[in-house]
Amino acid sequence: MNAHLILFVIVALAVWLGFLYLAPFGRCGKCKGTGHISSGRRQVKVCPRCKGRRRIQRRGSRTVHRLAYRIRGRAANRRQIHPEGQ
């Protein structure tokens, strides 16, 4: 039972990290993806959170992309230093 729980947590974490890598931006929660905020009849021109872009970066996605970039960079450096076949 305990091993199944640990395996489930590892798989869930891997799926979450993959989701952050593939979809780093999400709909803004403050303006609900419209880019504007309305208060009563008056409409504010630009959402202060997303600055009118309608999307915000998901929490943790920047870290996931930095880690992937470092891993890819190290692999590319190894190929340049020790090319295959030499």
N, CA, C and O of each residue as an XYZ file, in Angstrom:
344
protein
N       0.828     -1.203      0.000
C       0.000      0.000      0.000
C       0.862      1.253      0.000
O       0.607      2.184     -0.763
N       1.867      1.279      0.840
C       2.729      2.447      0.950
C       3.538      2.661     -0.333
O       3.747      3.797     -0.758
N       3.987      1.574     -0.941
C       4.748      1.676     -2.186
C       3.868      2.208     -3.311
O       4.347      2.952     -4.167
N       2.597      1.840     -3.321
C       1.672      2.338     -4.337
C       1.446      3.839     -4.180
O       1.340      4.565     -5.169
N       1.372      4.292     -2.952
C       1.191      5.715     -2.702
C       2.409      6.511     -3.161
O       2.267      7.571     -3.771
N       3.587      6.011     -2.874
C       4.820      6.685     -3.300
C       4.910      6.712     -4.819
O       5.279      7.732     -5.401
N       4.576      5.602     -5.463
C       4.597      5.539     -6.925
C       3.577      6.513     -7.523
O       3.857      7.190     -8.512
N       2.397      6.573     -6.911
C       1.371      7.501     -7.389
C       1.839      8.953     -7.274
O       1.609      9.752     -8.182
N       2.485      9.293     -6.177
C       2.981     10.662     -5.981
C       4.056     10.996     -7.014
O       4.073     12.104     -7.551
N       4.944     10.059     -7.294
C       6.005     10.283     -8.291
C       5.405     10.479     -9.683
O       5.831     11.365    -10.425
N       4.421      9.658    -10.035
C       3.784      9.782    -11.346
C       3.014     11.105    -11.441
O       3.067     11.786    -12.466
N       2.301     11.463    -10.370
C       1.558     12.731    -10.380
C       2.497     13.922    -10.511
O       2.187     14.877    -11.223
N       3.632     13.878     -9.837
C       4.614     14.951     -9.940
C       5.187     15.038    -11.353
O       5.375     16.136    -11.877
N       5.465     13.900    -11.970
C       5.992     13.895    -13.335
C       4.971     14.458    -14.322
O       5.333     15.201    -15.234
N       3.705     14.108    -14.144
C       2.653     14.631    -15.021
C       2.518     16.137    -14.841
O       2.378     16.869    -15.820
N       2.558     16.604    -13.594
C       2.444     18.042    -13.316
C       3.609     18.812    -13.928
O       3.408     19.874    -14.518
N       4.839     18.279    -13.789
C       6.007     18.952    -14.370
C       5.926     18.973    -15.893
O       6.296     19.964    -16.522
N       5.447     17.887    -16.483
C       5.257     17.848    -17.930
C       4.222     18.861    -18.390
O       4.384     19.502    -19.428
N       3.155     18.999    -17.607
C       2.126     19.992    -17.932
C       2.694     21.398    -17.871
O       2.407     22.224    -18.738
N       3.500     21.678    -16.847
C       4.109     23.004    -16.737
C       5.068     23.276    -17.884
O       5.202     24.416    -18.328
N       5.739     22.230    -18.367
C       6.674     22.413    -19.471
C       5.922     22.660    -20.782
O       6.326     23.504    -21.583
N       4.843     21.931    -20.993
C       4.128     22.027    -22.264
C       3.138     23.189    -22.312
O       2.866     23.723    -23.387
N       2.597     23.587    -21.157
C       1.622     24.684    -21.112
C       2.008     25.654    -20.004
O       1.384     25.656    -18.943
N       3.032     26.483    -20.233
C       3.518     27.350    -19.163
C       2.617     28.539    -18.848
O       2.775     29.157    -17.795
N       1.680     28.874    -19.726
C       0.816     30.024    -19.497
C      -0.626     29.571    -19.328
O      -1.078     28.622    -19.970
N      -1.342     30.272    -18.447
C      -2.740     29.974    -18.203
C      -3.574     31.236    -18.239
O      -3.044     32.345    -18.303
N      -4.872     31.060    -18.197
C      -5.793     32.183    -18.231
C      -5.678     32.989    -16.942
O      -5.562     32.418    -15.857
N      -5.710     34.293    -17.058
C      -5.631     35.167    -15.892
C      -6.878     34.987    -15.040
O      -7.997     35.026    -15.552
N      -6.688     34.791    -13.745
C      -7.814     34.575    -12.855
C      -8.510     35.853    -12.437
O      -9.684     35.831    -12.068
N      -7.808     36.948    -12.490
C      -8.395     38.218    -12.052
C      -9.404     38.751    -13.065
O     -10.492     39.185    -12.688
N      -9.053     38.720    -14.335
C      -9.965     39.221    -15.372
C     -10.671     38.086    -16.107
O     -11.459     38.333    -17.019
N     -10.393     36.837    -15.712
C     -10.975     35.641    -16.328
C     -10.659     35.548    -17.823
O     -11.467     35.058    -18.612
N      -9.487     36.019    -18.189
C      -9.024     35.894    -19.564
C      -9.565     36.930    -20.527
O      -9.455     36.750    -21.739
N     -10.145     38.006    -20.026
C     -10.663     39.032    -20.933
C      -9.667     40.157    -21.173
O      -9.715     40.816    -22.212
N      -8.764     40.383    -20.222
C      -7.805     41.468    -20.346
C      -8.290     42.762    -19.730
O      -7.520     43.710    -19.579
N      -9.575     42.809    -19.371
C     -10.182     44.003    -18.776
C     -10.925     43.604    -17.510
O     -11.390     42.472    -17.382
N     -11.031     44.535    -16.587
C     -11.770     44.300    -15.359
C     -12.915     45.293    -15.298
O     -12.724     46.493    -15.493
N     -14.108     44.779    -15.024
C     -15.248     45.689    -14.905
C     -15.705     45.719    -13.452
O     -15.787     44.682    -12.793
N     -15.996     46.902    -12.969
C     -16.524     47.059    -11.624
C     -17.837     47.819    -11.742
O     -17.850     49.043    -11.874
N     -18.924     47.089    -11.693
C     -20.220     47.719    -11.907
C     -20.409     48.056    -13.364
O     -20.255     47.198    -14.233
N     -20.741     49.300    -13.634
C     -20.918     49.723    -15.023
C     -19.621     50.200    -15.660
O     -19.482     50.224    -16.883
N     -18.682     50.576    -14.815
C     -17.421     51.116    -15.304
C     -16.454     49.975    -15.631
O     -16.354     49.015    -14.868
N     -15.758     50.070    -16.732
C     -14.793     49.046    -17.113
C     -13.387     49.641    -17.102
O     -13.105     50.623    -17.789
N     -12.514     49.025    -16.310
C     -11.113     49.444    -16.283
C     -10.488     48.979    -17.586
O     -10.783     47.884    -18.064
N      -9.635     49.796    -18.154
C      -9.105     49.474    -19.475
C      -8.209     48.245    -19.491
O      -8.296     47.431    -20.411
N      -7.359     48.099    -18.497
C      -6.385     47.012    -18.537
C      -6.350     46.311    -17.179
O      -6.385     46.961    -16.135
N      -6.281     44.993    -17.205
C      -6.150     44.209    -15.979
C      -4.761     44.449    -15.389
O      -3.769     44.344    -16.110
N      -4.666     44.768    -14.098
C      -3.351     45.040    -13.522
C      -2.472     43.803    -13.376
O      -1.249     43.926    -13.312
N      -3.060     42.630    -13.322
C      -2.262     41.419    -13.152
C      -1.630     40.957    -14.464
O      -0.428     40.697    -14.520
N      -2.435     40.857    -15.511
C      -1.909     40.341    -16.790
C      -1.545     41.449    -17.763
O      -1.017     41.171    -18.840
N      -1.815     42.698    -17.409
C      -1.513     43.868    -18.242
C      -2.194     43.794    -19.613
O      -1.649     44.266    -20.611
N      -3.393     43.196    -19.651
C      -4.173     43.116    -20.882
C      -3.804     41.973    -21.796
O      -4.401     41.826    -22.863
N      -2.843     41.161    -21.414
C      -2.401     40.056    -22.274
C      -3.305     38.829    -22.177
O      -3.237     37.938    -23.024
N      -4.148     38.781    -21.150
C      -5.115     37.713    -20.904
C      -4.499     36.407    -20.432
O      -5.225     35.444    -20.186
N      -3.198     36.350    -20.300
C      -2.518     35.140    -19.854
C      -1.501     35.492    -18.778
O      -0.920     36.578    -18.791
N      -1.291     34.563    -17.845
C      -0.238     34.718    -16.843
C       0.577     33.433    -16.810
O       0.090     32.361    -17.168
N       1.812     33.560    -16.380
C       2.682     32.396    -16.323
C       2.334     31.567    -15.092
O       2.179     32.102    -13.994
N       2.215     30.255    -15.286
C       1.866     29.361    -14.184
C       3.017     29.287    -13.192
O       4.185     29.399    -13.565
N       2.675     29.099    -11.940
C       3.667     29.026    -10.881
C       4.532     27.782    -11.068
O       4.009     26.671    -11.151
N       5.833     27.959    -11.135
C       6.764     26.848    -11.285
C       7.200     26.580    -12.711
O       8.168     25.849    -12.923
N       6.513     27.150    -13.701
C       6.868     26.852    -15.089
C       8.222     27.424    -15.470
O       8.947     26.820    -16.260
N       8.568     28.568    -14.926
C       9.865     29.176    -15.230
C      10.991     28.297    -14.695
O      12.010     28.130    -15.365
N      10.827     27.738    -13.508
C      11.833     26.857    -12.920
C      11.986     25.589    -13.746
O      13.105     25.128    -13.972
N      10.876     25.022    -14.196
C      10.925     23.813    -15.018
C      11.666     24.090    -16.321
O      12.479     23.271    -16.752
N      11.401     25.223    -16.951
C      12.083     25.545    -18.205
C      13.571     25.827    -17.991
O      14.396     25.462    -18.828
N      13.914     26.467    -16.888
C      15.339     26.695    -16.607
C      16.069     25.375    -16.412
O      17.179     25.197    -16.913
N      15.451     24.450    -15.686
C      16.057     23.140    -15.459
C      16.230     22.388    -16.776
O      17.277     21.789    -17.016
N      15.214     22.418    -17.623
C      15.308     21.738    -18.921
C      16.397     22.372    -19.789
O      17.115     21.667    -20.498
N      16.518     23.691    -19.734
C      17.547     24.379    -20.507
C      18.943     23.981    -20.027
O      19.844     23.763    -20.837
N      19.115     23.888    -18.722
C      20.425     23.474    -18.191
C      20.766     22.058    -18.601
O      21.907     21.774    -18.968
N      19.784     21.161    -18.543
C      20.023     19.768    -18.928
C      20.380     19.691    -20.409
O      21.323     18.993    -20.783
N      19.634     20.403    -21.257
C      19.941     20.394    -22.694
C      21.288     21.025    -22.971
O      22.018     20.553    -23.843
N      21.639     22.087    -22.249
C      22.925     22.752    -22.451
C      24.093     21.868    -22.100
O      25.100     21.852    -22.808
N      23.970     21.125    -21.007
C      25.052     20.210    -20.617
C      25.207     19.085    -21.619
O      26.330     18.677    -21.919
N      24.103     18.575    -22.142
C      24.181     17.499    -23.128
C      24.838     18.005    -24.413
O      25.617     17.282    -25.034
N      24.532     19.231    -24.811
C      25.130     19.801    -26.021
C      26.625     20.037    -25.813
O      27.420     19.818    -26.726
N      27.008     20.480    -24.619
C      28.431     20.695    -24.332
C      29.190     19.385    -24.359
O      30.319     19.342    -24.847
N      28.605     18.323    -23.849
C      29.281     17.016    -23.878
C      29.481     16.542    -25.309
O      30.519     15.963    -25.631
N      28.500     16.781    -26.169
C      28.644     16.356    -27.567
C      29.740     17.143    -28.271
O      30.422     16.600    -29.141
N      29.924     18.415    -27.913
C      30.958     19.215    -28.547
C      32.344     18.823    -28.056
O      33.300     18.814    -28.832
N      32.458     18.501    -26.781
C      33.758     18.134    -26.216
C      34.168     16.739    -26.646
O      35.321     16.511    -27.011
N      33.223     15.800    -26.605
C      33.496     14.404    -26.956
C      32.577     13.987    -28.078
O      31.579     13.312    -27.824
N      32.872     14.363    -29.314
C      31.997     13.970    -30.412
C      32.007     12.458    -30.611
O      33.013     11.790    -30.377
N      30.883     11.945    -31.041
C      30.753     10.496    -31.260
C      31.680     10.067    -32.399
O      31.818     10.765    -33.403
N      32.298      8.928    -32.226
C      33.145      8.379    -33.274
C      34.604      8.789    -33.187
O      35.387      8.412    -34.059
N      34.993      9.528    -32.194
C      36.408      9.918    -32.058
C      36.982      9.359    -30.800
O      38.158      9.576    -30.508
